[in-house]
Every structure is written in C-alpha cells, then in structure tokens.
C-alpha cells in the first residue's frame, strides 16, 4: 500500500491534480485514480515516467526506500 500513498503524496506535494498527472501519462484521470487507490497495478512504463517527472528514483517511488533520491 505504500506505493499508492507515495503516488498521492508526490502528486499533492507538487500541487497537481489527478487530471494533470493522467495527462502526463496519456491516460484518463479515472484510470490514474485507480492507481492511487490501489485498484489497479501501475505499469512499469508509467513508473518510469513518474520517476522522471518527479525527479525521484524508482526505488523511492516503489516504496523500497523511504528517503527520496534524485535522478542524475
């Protein structure tokens, strides 16, 4: 569940709504909402896109580590 909360926290921390993030991923906001609620599994290519967008490592985004690391 940590992954889904992390998605929401990053989005809210960047002052974006679900519609904006869905647009970045090229999906409908309803689908993105399901990712944040844990109703659907986020595909790896979306993980990569979001890691680049938020400038955080995949291990942080996936909830493996708790301290964000910036991408080089």
FENNORDA-V987759 format. One record per residue. N is the residue number from 0. RES is the residue in one small letter. SS is DSSP state (~ for helix, > for strand, _ for the rest). OMEGA is omega in whole degrees, 0 to 359 (none if undefined). Layout:
N|RES|SS|OMEGA  N|RES|SS|OMEGA
//
This chain:
0|x|_|181  1|x|~|182  2|x|~|184  3|x|~|177  4|x|~|179  5|x|~|177  6|x|~|181  7|x|~|181  8|x|~|179  9|x|~|180  10|x|~|182  11|x|~|179  12|x|~|178  13|x|_|177  14|x|_|178  15|x|_|174  16|x|_|182  17|x|~|180  18|x|~|180  19|x|~|181  20|x|~|177  21|x|~|179  22|x|~|178  23|x|~|181  24|x|~|181  25|x|_|180  26|x|_|177  27|x|_|183  28|x|~|179  29|x|~|179  30|x|~|178  31|x|~|177  32|x|~|177  33|x|~|176  34|x|~|181  35|x|~|180  36|x|~|180  37|x|_|180  38|x|_|177  39|x|_|179  40|x|_|180  41|x|_|179  42|x|_|183  43|x|~|182  44|x|~|175  45|x|~|175  46|x|~|181  47|x|~|179  48|x|~|181  49|x|~|176  50|x|~|178  51|x|~|182  52|x|~|181  53|x|~|181  54|x|_|175  55|x|_|180  56|x|_|178  57|x|~|180  58|x|~|175  59|x|~|181  60|x|~|181  61|x|_|178  62|x|_|180  63|x|_|176  64|x|_|183  65|x|_|179  66|x|_|183  67|x|_|173  68|x|_|179  69|x|_|175  70|x|_|178  71|x|_|none
//
